Amino acid sequence: MNLVRFLIRLLLIAFGAIVGVGLFLFAVIAFLGFLLFSLLTGRKPNLQFRVNQNPWAARQAPAGDVVDVEAREVRDAAPLPLQPPERR
């Protein structure tokens, strides 16, 4: 009985390893295919993955003009109080 369990466990581990290596090789071959195709055509591959894209949501309007803001350095910041704020 222990021998049968051991053989089944060994078979499942081997099968899982074969599937894992197969998926890895598929990913490497697909990457090399995309790379070769992009090199031959001279274009960058358009691989954009978007998470939580809602097709029914309204599109956001593009941002307006960019405003350049002058930065100022704060030299002496006020110390923070050690007591919690008073409630009114």
MMTF fields as JSON, N, C-alpha, C and O atoms, coordinates in Angstrom:
{
  "mmtfVersion": "1.0.0",
  "mmtfProducer": "UNKNOWN",
  "numBonds": 351,
  "numAtoms": 352,
  "numGroups": 88,
  "numChains": 1,
  "numModels": 1,
  "chainsPerModel": [1],
  "groupsPerChain": [88],
  "chainIdList": ["A"],
  "bondAtomList": [4, 2, 8, 6, 12, 10, 16, 14, 20, 18, 24, 22, 28, 26, 32, 30, 36, 34, 40, 38, 44, 42, 48, 46, 52, 50, 56, 54, 60, 58, 64, 62, 68, 66, 72, 70, 76, 74, 80, 78, 84, 82, 88, 86, 92, 90, 96, 94, 100, 98, 104, 102, 108, 106, 112, 110, 116, 114, 120, 118, 124, 122, 128, 126, 132, 130, 136, 134, 140, 138, 144, 142, 148, 146, 152, 150, 156, 154, 160, 158, 164, 162, 168, 166, 172, 170, 176, 174, 180, 178, 184, 182, 188, 186, 192, 190, 196, 194, 200, 198, 204, 202, 208, 206, 212, 210, 216, 214, 220, 218, 224, 222, 228, 226, 232, 230, 236, 234, 240, 238, 244, 242, 248, 246, 252, 250, 256, 254, 260, 258, 264, 262, 268, 266, 272, 270, 276, 274, 280, 278, 284, 282, 288, 286, 292, 290, 296, 294, 300, 298, 304, 302, 308, 306, 312, 310, 316, 314, 320, 318, 324, 322, 328, 326, 332, 330, 336, 334, 340, 338, 344, 342, 348, 346],
  "bondOrderList": [1, 1, 1, 1, 1, 1, 1, 1, 1, 1, 1, 1, 1, 1, 1, 1, 1, 1, 1, 1, 1, 1, 1, 1, 1, 1, 1, 1, 1, 1, 1, 1, 1, 1, 1, 1, 1, 1, 1, 1, 1, 1, 1, 1, 1, 1, 1, 1, 1, 1, 1, 1, 1, 1, 1, 1, 1, 1, 1, 1, 1, 1, 1, 1, 1, 1, 1, 1, 1, 1, 1, 1, 1, 1, 1, 1, 1, 1, 1, 1, 1, 1, 1, 1, 1, 1, 1],
  "groupList": [{"groupName": "MET", "atomNameList": ["N", "CA", "C", "O"], "elementList": ["N", "C", "C", "O"], "formalChargeList": [0, 0, 0, 0], "bondAtomList": [1, 0, 2, 1, 3, 2], "bondOrderList": [1, 1, 2], "singleLetterCode": "M", "chemCompType": "L-PEPTIDE LINKING"}, {"groupName": "ASN", "atomNameList": ["N", "CA", "C", "O"], "elementList": ["N", "C", "C", "O"], "formalChargeList": [0, 0, 0, 0], "bondAtomList": [1, 0, 2, 1, 3, 2], "bondOrderList": [1, 1, 2], "singleLetterCode": "N", "chemCompType": "L-PEPTIDE LINKING"}, {"groupName": "LEU", "atomNameList": ["N", "CA", "C", "O"], "elementList": ["N", "C", "C", "O"], "formalChargeList": [0, 0, 0, 0], "bondAtomList": [1, 0, 2, 1, 3, 2], "bondOrderList": [1, 1, 2], "singleLetterCode": "L", "chemCompType": "L-PEPTIDE LINKING"}, {"groupName": "VAL", "atomNameList": ["N", "CA", "C", "O"], "elementList": ["N", "C", "C", "O"], "formalChargeList": [0, 0, 0, 0], "bondAtomList": [1, 0, 2, 1, 3, 2], "bondOrderList": [1, 1, 2], "singleLetterCode": "V", "chemCompType": "L-PEPTIDE LINKING"}, {"groupName": "ARG", "atomNameList": ["N", "CA", "C", "O"], "elementList": ["N", "C", "C", "O"], "formalChargeList": [0, 0, 0, 0], "bondAtomList": [1, 0, 2, 1, 3, 2], "bondOrderList": [1, 1, 2], "singleLetterCode": "R", "chemCompType": "L-PEPTIDE LINKING"}, {"groupName": "PHE", "atomNameList": ["N", "CA", "C", "O"], "elementList": ["N", "C", "C", "O"], "formalChargeList": [0, 0, 0, 0], "bondAtomList": [1, 0, 2, 1, 3, 2], "bondOrderList": [1, 1, 2], "singleLetterCode": "F", "chemCompType": "L-PEPTIDE LINKING"}, {"groupName": "ILE", "atomNameList": ["N", "CA", "C", "O"], "elementList": ["N", "C", "C", "O"], "formalChargeList": [0, 0, 0, 0], "bondAtomList": [1, 0, 2, 1, 3, 2], "bondOrderList": [1, 1, 2], "singleLetterCode": "I", "chemCompType": "L-PEPTIDE LINKING"}, {"groupName": "ALA", "atomNameList": ["N", "CA", "C", "O"], "elementList": ["N", "C", "C", "O"], "formalChargeList": [0, 0, 0, 0], "bondAtomList": [1, 0, 2, 1, 3, 2], "bondOrderList": [1, 1, 2], "singleLetterCode": "A", "chemCompType": "L-PEPTIDE LINKING"}, {"groupName": "GLY", "atomNameList": ["N", "CA", "C", "O"], "elementList": ["N", "C", "C", "O"], "formalChargeList": [0, 0, 0, 0], "bondAtomList": [1, 0, 2, 1, 3, 2], "bondOrderList": [1, 1, 2], "singleLetterCode": "G", "chemCompType": "PEPTIDE LINKING"}, {"groupName": "SER", "atomNameList": ["N", "CA", "C", "O"], "elementList": ["N", "C", "C", "O"], "formalChargeList": [0, 0, 0, 0], "bondAtomList": [1, 0, 2, 1, 3, 2], "bondOrderList": [1, 1, 2], "singleLetterCode": "S", "chemCompType": "L-PEPTIDE LINKING"}, {"groupName": "THR", "atomNameList": ["N", "CA", "C", "O"], "elementList": ["N", "C", "C", "O"], "formalChargeList": [0, 0, 0, 0], "bondAtomList": [1, 0, 2, 1, 3, 2], "bondOrderList": [1, 1, 2], "singleLetterCode": "T", "chemCompType": "L-PEPTIDE LINKING"}, {"groupName": "LYS", "atomNameList": ["N", "CA", "C", "O"], "elementList": ["N", "C", "C", "O"], "formalChargeList": [0, 0, 0, 0], "bondAtomList": [1, 0, 2, 1, 3, 2], "bondOrderList": [1, 1, 2], "singleLetterCode": "K", "chemCompType": "L-PEPTIDE LINKING"}, {"groupName": "PRO", "atomNameList": ["N", "CA", "C", "O"], "elementList": ["N", "C", "C", "O"], "formalChargeList": [0, 0, 0, 0], "bondAtomList": [1, 0, 2, 1, 3, 2], "bondOrderList": [1, 1, 2], "singleLetterCode": "P", "chemCompType": "L-PEPTIDE LINKING"}, {"groupName": "GLN", "atomNameList": ["N", "CA", "C", "O"], "elementList": ["N", "C", "C", "O"], "formalChargeList": [0, 0, 0, 0], "bondAtomList": [1, 0, 2, 1, 3, 2], "bondOrderList": [1, 1, 2], "singleLetterCode": "Q", "chemCompType": "L-PEPTIDE LINKING"}, {"groupName": "TRP", "atomNameList": ["N", "CA", "C", "O"], "elementList": ["N", "C", "C", "O"], "formalChargeList": [0, 0, 0, 0], "bondAtomList": [1, 0, 2, 1, 3, 2], "bondOrderList": [1, 1, 2], "singleLetterCode": "W", "chemCompType": "L-PEPTIDE LINKING"}, {"groupName": "ASP", "atomNameList": ["N", "CA", "C", "O"], "elementList": ["N", "C", "C", "O"], "formalChargeList": [0, 0, 0, 0], "bondAtomList": [1, 0, 2, 1, 3, 2], "bondOrderList": [1, 1, 2], "singleLetterCode": "D", "chemCompType": "L-PEPTIDE LINKING"}, {"groupName": "GLU", "atomNameList": ["N", "CA", "C", "O"], "elementList": ["N", "C", "C", "O"], "formalChargeList": [0, 0, 0, 0], "bondAtomList": [1, 0, 2, 1, 3, 2], "bondOrderList": [1, 1, 2], "singleLetterCode": "E", "chemCompType": "L-PEPTIDE LINKING"}],
  "groupTypeList": [0, 1, 2, 3, 4, 5, 2, 6, 4, 2, 2, 2, 6, 7, 5, 8, 7, 6, 3, 8, 3, 8, 2, 5, 2, 5, 7, 3, 6, 7, 5, 2, 8, 5, 2, 2, 5, 9, 2, 2, 10, 8, 4, 11, 12, 1, 2, 13, 5, 4, 3, 1, 13, 1, 12, 14, 7, 7, 4, 13, 7, 12, 7, 8, 15, 3, 3, 15, 3, 16, 7, 4, 16, 3, 4, 15, 7, 7, 12, 2, 12, 2, 13, 12, 12, 16, 4, 4],
  "groupIdList": [1, 2, 3, 4, 5, 6, 7, 8, 9, 10, 11, 12, 13, 14, 15, 16, 17, 18, 19, 20, 21, 22, 23, 24, 25, 26, 27, 28, 29, 30, 31, 32, 33, 34, 35, 36, 37, 38, 39, 40, 41, 42, 43, 44, 45, 46, 47, 48, 49, 50, 51, 52, 53, 54, 55, 56, 57, 58, 59, 60, 61, 62, 63, 64, 65, 66, 67, 68, 69, 70, 71, 72, 73, 74, 75, 76, 77, 78, 79, 80, 81, 82, 83, 84, 85, 86, 87, 88],
  "secStructList": [7, 2, 2, 2, 2, 2, 2, 2, 2, 2, 2, 2, 2, 2, 2, 2, 2, 2, 2, 2, 2, 2, 2, 2, 2, 2, 2, 2, 2, 2, 2, 2, 2, 2, 2, 2, 2, 2, 2, 2, 2, 6, 1, 7, 7, 7, 7, 7, 7, 7, 1, 1, 7, 7, 6, 6, 1, 7, 7, 7, 7, 7, 7, 7, 7, 7, 7, 7, 7, 7, 7, 7, 7, 7, 7, 1, 7, 7, 7, 7, 7, 1, 1, 7, 7, 7, 7, 7],
  "xCoordList": [0.827, 0.0, 0.866, 0.584, 1.916, 2.804, 3.529, 3.786, 3.855, 4.535, 3.62, 4.075, 2.338, 1.378, 1.231, 1.225, 1.114, 1.02, 2.266, 2.179, 3.405, 4.669, 4.743, 5.153, 4.344, 4.392, 3.398, 3.718, 2.204, 1.214, 1.713, 1.594, 2.268, 2.812, 3.966, 4.053, 4.839, 5.953, 5.45, 5.999, 4.419, 3.835, 3.215, 3.391, 2.496, 1.882, 2.937, 2.776, 4.002, 5.08, 5.754, 6.054, 5.994, 6.62, 5.702, 6.16, 4.412, 3.458, 3.403, 3.378, 3.384, 3.375, 4.64, 4.588, 5.776, 7.037, 7.046, 7.529, 6.522, 6.47, 5.553, 5.896, 4.394, 3.471, 4.115, 4.014, 4.768, 5.421, 6.523, 6.611, 7.367, 8.454, 7.878, 8.413, 6.797, 6.16, 5.606, 5.773, 4.95, 4.428, 5.567, 5.464, 6.636, 7.79, 8.385, 8.693, 8.553, 9.104, 8.167, 8.625, 6.866, 5.905, 6.057, 6.033, 6.214, 6.384, 7.684, 7.709, 8.754, 10.034, 9.94, 10.439, 9.309, 9.177, 8.284, 8.572, 7.205, 6.328, 7.082, 6.949, 7.87, 8.659, 9.646, 9.775, 10.344, 11.299, 10.595, 11.14, 9.394, 8.629, 8.25, 8.405, 7.747, 7.424, 8.672, 8.624, 9.775, 11.024, 11.5, 11.894, 11.465, 11.884, 10.969, 11.436, 9.67, 8.712, 8.948, 8.906, 9.194, 9.416, 10.74, 10.843, 11.748, 13.019, 12.89, 13.482, 12.121, 11.96, 11.104, 11.376, 10.082, 9.208, 9.722, 9.31, 10.603, 11.14, 10.203, 10.402, 9.194, 8.242, 8.297, 8.618, 7.976, 7.899, 6.617, 5.581, 6.684, 5.449, 4.495, 4.92, 3.224, 2.214, 1.606, 0.533, 2.297, 1.833, 1.431, 2.252, 0.197, -0.291, -1.308, -2.322, -1.024, -1.931, -2.572, -1.879, -3.88, -4.6, -5.362, -6.028, -5.257, -5.922, -7.196, -7.189, -8.277, -9.571, -10.077, -10.584, -9.945, -10.468, -11.968, -12.421, -12.721, -14.172, -14.646, -14.532, -15.178, -15.573, -16.79, -17.038, -17.557, -18.748, -18.465, -19.32, -17.275, -16.943, -16.671, -16.175, -17.008, -16.769, -15.268, -14.538, -14.834, -13.413, -13.109, -13.929, -11.93, -11.529, -11.032, -10.376, -11.351, -10.891, -9.389, -8.87, -8.688, -7.245, -6.976, -7.788, -5.823, -5.462, -5.268, -4.908, -5.513, -5.356, -3.9, -3.007, -3.679, -2.312, -1.518, -2.057, -0.25, 0.648, 1.124, 1.598, 0.995, 1.396, 2.68, 2.761, 3.675, 4.939, 4.827, 4.43, 5.17, 5.04, 6.43, 7.337, 6.576, 7.855, 7.981, 7.082, 9.093, 9.303, 9.936, 10.797, 9.489, 10.074, 10.533, 9.889, 11.651, 12.191, 11.734, 11.822, 11.243, 10.835, 12.024, 12.433, 12.572, 13.799, 13.515, 14.044, 12.703, 12.424, 10.962, 10.071, 10.734, 9.37, 8.971, 9.8, 7.707, 7.206, 7.227, 6.865, 7.644, 7.659, 6.232, 5.311, 6.073, 4.755, 4.455, 5.354, 3.22, 2.871, 2.863, 2.519, 3.25, 3.274, 1.926, 1.7, 1.034, -0.293, -1.288, -1.15, -2.279, -3.302, -4.117, -4.209, -4.699, -5.461, -6.67, -7.268, -7.016, -8.171, -9.464, -9.581, -10.433, -11.75, -12.653, -12.647, -13.408, -14.322, -15.718, -16.605],
  "yCoordList": [-1.2, 0.0, 1.257, 2.208, 1.263, 2.415, 2.59, 3.713, 1.471, 1.536, 2.154, 2.93, 1.808, 2.353, 3.861, 4.626, 4.286, 5.731, 6.468, 7.551, 5.88, 6.505, 6.641, 7.683, 5.588, 5.633, 6.653, 7.359, 6.736, 7.721, 9.129, 10.009, 9.345, 10.66, 11.033, 12.177, 10.096, 10.332, 10.623, 11.486, 9.919, 10.151, 11.542, 12.229, 11.969, 13.299, 14.402, 15.426, 14.207, 15.201, 15.298, 16.396, 14.166, 14.173, 14.839, 15.623, 14.529, 15.14, 16.653, 17.406, 17.101, 18.534, 19.22, 20.337, 18.551, 19.125, 19.23, 20.221, 18.228, 18.26, 19.383, 20.097, 19.55, 20.629, 21.987, 22.894, 22.137, 23.403, 23.767, 24.91, 22.798, 23.047, 23.333, 24.167, 22.655, 22.906, 24.32, 24.979, 24.794, 26.164, 27.184, 28.207, 26.906, 27.807, 27.88, 28.97, 26.734, 26.717, 27.43, 28.131, 27.248, 27.963, 29.468, 30.197, 29.95, 31.384, 31.898, 32.985, 31.13, 31.554, 31.596, 32.534, 30.596, 30.569, 31.709, 32.33, 31.99, 33.108, 34.431, 35.288, 34.603, 35.832, 35.973, 37.053, 34.896, 34.955, 35.224, 35.916, 34.685, 34.954, 36.419, 37.02, 37.011, 38.445, 39.283, 40.264, 38.895, 39.63, 39.556, 40.57, 38.378, 38.214, 38.981, 39.628, 38.906, 39.632, 41.136, 41.824, 41.654, 43.092, 43.512, 44.623, 42.654, 42.98, 42.977, 43.817, 42.038, 41.959, 43.1, 43.604, 43.505, 44.577, 45.953, 46.942, 46.051, 47.341, 48.135, 49.337, 47.503, 48.19, 47.591, 46.416, 48.425, 47.914, 47.098, 47.467, 45.993, 45.221, 45.988, 46.607, 45.944, 46.645, 45.66, 45.107, 45.45, 44.533, 45.347, 45.598, 45.749, 46.538, 45.704, 45.282, 45.474, 44.718, 45.692, 46.374, 45.753, 46.672, 45.863, 44.881, 46.284, 45.6, 46.364, 47.593, 45.643, 46.213, 47.229, 48.285, 46.926, 47.829, 47.602, 46.489, 48.644, 48.562, 49.14, 50.349, 48.32, 48.846, 49.766, 50.521, 49.72, 50.558, 51.892, 52.777, 52.037, 53.293, 54.382, 54.119, 55.602, 56.732, 56.996, 56.843, 57.385, 57.704, 59.034, 59.952, 59.134, 60.377, 61.344, 60.951, 62.607, 63.633, 63.827, 63.686, 64.147, 64.382, 65.596, 66.518, 65.576, 66.663, 67.951, 67.929, 69.07, 70.379, 70.774, 69.928, 72.066, 72.573, 72.233, 72.197, 71.99, 71.713, 73.037, 73.907, 73.181, 74.421, 74.154, 73.214, 74.983, 74.838, 75.588, 76.753, 74.94, 75.529, 75.805, 74.981, 76.985, 77.331, 76.643, 76.736, 75.957, 75.237, 76.176, 76.993, 76.037, 76.817, 75.849, 74.831, 76.179, 75.338, 75.87, 77.068, 74.968, 75.336, 75.052, 73.901, 76.096, 75.925, 75.44, 74.405, 76.153, 75.774, 75.366, 76.211, 74.073, 73.582, 73.665, 73.491, 73.93, 74.003, 72.604, 71.64, 72.476, 71.148, 70.637, 71.412, 69.369, 68.771, 68.632, 68.319, 68.857, 68.692, 67.212, 66.349, 66.943, 65.565, 65.115, 63.918, 66.047, 65.738, 65.586, 66.244, 64.725, 64.647, 65.942, 66.622, 66.295, 67.535, 67.504, 66.454, 68.686, 68.791, 68.693, 69.217, 68.006, 67.882, 68.973, 69.293, 69.523, 70.61, 70.141, 70.932],
  "zCoordList": [0.0, 0.0, 0.0, -0.729, 0.813, 0.841, -0.491, -0.926, -1.13, -2.415, -3.479, -4.319, -3.437, -4.406, -4.194, -5.158, -2.946, -2.651, -3.12, -3.699, -2.87, -3.281, -4.8, -5.312, -5.522, -6.981, -7.544, -8.5, -6.964, -7.42, -7.146, -7.999, -5.969, -5.635, -6.56, -7.005, -6.852, -7.767, -9.176, -9.862, -9.612, -10.93, -11.016, -12.022, -9.986, -9.98, -9.956, -10.62, -9.205, -9.166, -10.524, -10.991, -11.158, -12.486, -13.507, -14.337, -13.446, -14.369, -14.164, -15.137, -12.921, -12.631, -13.118, -13.631, -12.957, -13.433, -14.95, -15.498, -15.633, -17.099, -17.576, -18.518, -16.942, -17.321, -17.047, -17.873, -15.907, -15.573, -16.543, -16.991, -16.87, -17.829, -19.205, -19.936, -19.571, -20.862, -20.959, -21.986, -19.907, -19.905, -19.947, -20.623, -19.235, -19.266, -20.663, -21.145, -21.322, -22.675, -23.657, -24.559, -23.479, -24.334, -24.169, -25.16, -22.937, -22.695, -23.314, -23.89, -23.199, -23.777, -25.299, -25.921, -25.905, -27.362, -27.841, -28.864, -27.114, -27.493, -27.39, -28.263, -26.334, -26.188, -27.334, -27.911, -27.67, -28.774, -30.102, -30.962, -30.274, -31.487, -31.596, -32.659, -30.494, -30.495, -30.756, -31.498, -30.151, -30.335, -31.783, -32.359, -32.364, -33.755, -34.7, -35.637, -34.452, -35.294, -35.213, -36.233, -34.01, -33.861, -34.494, -35.015, -34.458, -35.104, -36.625, -37.302, -37.16, -38.609, -39.164, -40.253, -38.426, -38.911, -38.528, -39.133, -37.552, -37.138, -36.258, -36.078, -35.708, -34.833, -33.439, -33.259, -32.456, -31.094, -30.948, -31.5, -30.208, -29.998, -29.084, -28.108, -29.403, -28.617, -27.627, -27.865, -26.525, -25.488, -24.268, -23.386, -24.219, -23.085, -22.33, -22.885, -21.07, -20.221, -19.245, -18.49, -19.265, -18.381, -17.349, -17.675, -16.117, -15.028, -14.685, -14.619, -14.468, -14.089, -15.104, -14.724, -16.369, -17.384, -17.48, -17.749, -17.262, -17.303, -18.628, -18.831, -19.543, -20.848, -20.777, -21.717, -19.68, -19.574, -18.892, -18.879, -18.328, -17.644, -18.678, -19.774, -18.299, -19.201, -19.289, -18.31, -20.45, -20.637, -19.978, -20.003, -19.392, -18.758, -19.814, -20.779, -19.622, -20.554, -20.388, -19.281, -21.46, -21.325, -20.451, -20.367, -19.807, -18.902, -19.691, -20.868, -19.021, -19.658, -19.749, -19.786, -19.784, -19.895, -18.641, -17.535, -18.834, -17.717, -17.147, -17.878, -15.835, -15.177, -14.411, -13.619, -14.653, -13.95, -12.625, -12.605, -11.539, -10.213, -9.669, -9.78, -9.078, -8.489, -7.134, -6.299, -6.922, -5.671, -4.647, -4.974, -3.403, -2.308, -1.235, -0.98, -0.609, 0.443, 1.787, 2.059, 2.627, 3.983, 4.883, 5.042, 5.467, 6.255, 7.671, 8.075, 8.428, 9.81, 9.919, 10.003, 9.916, 10.059, 11.528, 12.421, 11.759, 13.132, 13.738, 13.064, 14.998, 15.628, 15.828, 16.089, 15.705, 15.885, 17.375, 18.155, 17.779, 19.197, 19.576, 18.769, 20.818, 21.288, 21.81, 21.988, 22.055, 22.584, 21.426, 20.395, 21.6, 20.555, 20.527, 21.549, 19.405, 19.324, 20.245, 20.484, 20.757, 21.66, 20.865, 19.757, 21.466, 20.806, 21.327, 22.516, 20.45, 20.835, 20.98, 21.299]
}
